[in-house]
């Protein structure tokens, strides 16, 4: 379906982040996407469906949850794709600030030339 990897970070303008920061960013993207897709799908579920689906989540049964989604919400992959595109657009817009902030935190980034006395 899609890959959360270095290629995605390069596409988003975050390819210059240090490896540890890349991993944090990928984890953040995954968690944010998971939350947004869950919210979007939950809006479409009846209370009974929500209860049924939550049982898979509470049991950490990812395979069961996916099978349940495929059966009850065959369009869920499109919801994931749509939410990913929205998230990517938001991140692209913020990428320069994210990179700059990260580099400053790590002691890198632009430095001022020493002033002449």
N, C-alpha and C positions, 0 to 999 in steps of 0.2 A: 504494500500500500504506500508507505512513505518511510523514509529513513531519517532517524534523528542521529546525525553524524557530522563529521567535519565538513562534508560538502554542504550541508544545510547551513552551518555556521558561516562558511565562506559566502554562500548566496545571500545571507542576511547582513554581510558586512562585518562579521565578527571573527573572521579567519585569523586575525592577528593576536587574538587573546592567547595567553599562556595556557598550556595543557590543563592545568588544574581548574582554571577559570572556564575553559571550554566545557569540561565535565560538569561543573556547577550550572552553567548556562543550559546545557542539554537536559539536565535533571529538572531545571526550572521550567523549560519549555514543555517537557513531558507532563509534569504535574499540572501546569496551567491548562494545557490542552485537555488532559483527563478531566479536570474540574469543569471546564467550559462545556465539553461534550456531555458530561454527566448532567449538568444543569439544563442544557438544551433538550436532551432526551427526557429528563424528568418532567419538563413542562408538558410533554406529550403523553405521559403515562397516567393511567388511572391509579387510584390509591392501591388497589389490589396488585397492579403490575409493579408499582414501586416497592411494595412489601416483598413481592416475589424476587425482584431483581436484587434488593438489598440483602437477601439471604445469601446470594452468591458472593456479594462483596464482603459481607461479614465473615464468611467462611474462607475468604481469600481464594475462591474458586474462579480464577480468571477464565479458564476454559469453559466452565459452565456458564459464566456471565456472557462470554462471547457467543456461545451457542444460543443462549436465551435471546440475546439481541438480534442475531441473525433470523431467528424465528419470529420474534414479535415486532422488530423494527428493521425490516430488510434494507431500509435507506440509511441505516446508522453510519455506514462507510462514507456516504455523501455528507452527513453531518460532521464527521471527523475531518473530511477534506475541506469543507467550508470553514470550519473553525480554525483549522491549521492555516489556511490562507489569510484569515483575518489576523491571527496572531503573528504570522510572518510579516505582514504589512506594518503592524505596530512595532515590531522589533527592528525592522529595517529603518523606520523613522528615528528610532532611539539609538541605533547602533553606534554612531559617532560618539555620543555622550557616554554610552556604556564602555566603549574602548578607552576613551579619555579618562574616565573615572577609575577604571581598573588599573590603567598604567600609572596614574598618580598614586593610588593606594600601594602599588608595588614599588614605588620609588623611581619609576621610569617616566617616560613621557617627555614633553618639552621642558627644557631647562633654560634658565636665563643666563645670558653671558655675564661674567663678572664685570662690575662697573669699574671704570678706570678711576684712579684716585687723583 
